[in-house]
Amino acid sequence: MIVSFESLLELARKLMIIIEYRDLHHEHHFALDGYADAEKKLIVLDLSLKDYPRHHKCVLAEEIGHIIFPPRPGHIAYHMRGYHKMDHHSRSNIKAIVSQDERKALRWATSILIPDAALRAAEKNSVNSIDDLVEWFDVEKWFMLFRLDYYRQRIGENNVELLSE
């Protein structure tokens, strides 16, 4: 079963997550598509996402992942002005925390939009090129690549035939 954008909105509603749209590309940074504030249960998405349904769905799923798995202490320091003035050891620790937090949210997002059973079903239906998988699951290519990496790590490289050379 393919998870729709509407299903994600319903999940957000059930979790009492507020979703707002703003012009983040102009307010903050041209590459910022969204962010989540787990304490406020708030997701802010860039207005431009409405023009790109697949990307919109992937970003929303990841931001919901950040609400479900809130960032740990230190994550906020990564985004603060004084971060680059910290000693190397402190910066390295914070980078590791941020990276782990980002992976946890993305792992949840890719697993919810591309469940293992659905991935195996796609394979059984001879849907095994990256482009075909992107179409089959209606997700972005970057999102599918992350999902396949997580799948391979968990299942083991030898047990995965998807996209094998």
Helices and strands as residue ranges (DSSP letters): H 5-14, E 18-22, H 24-27, E 34-37, E 42-46, G 47-51, H 53-68, H 75-78, G 81-85, H 88-113, H 116-124, H 130-137, H 141-155, G 157-159
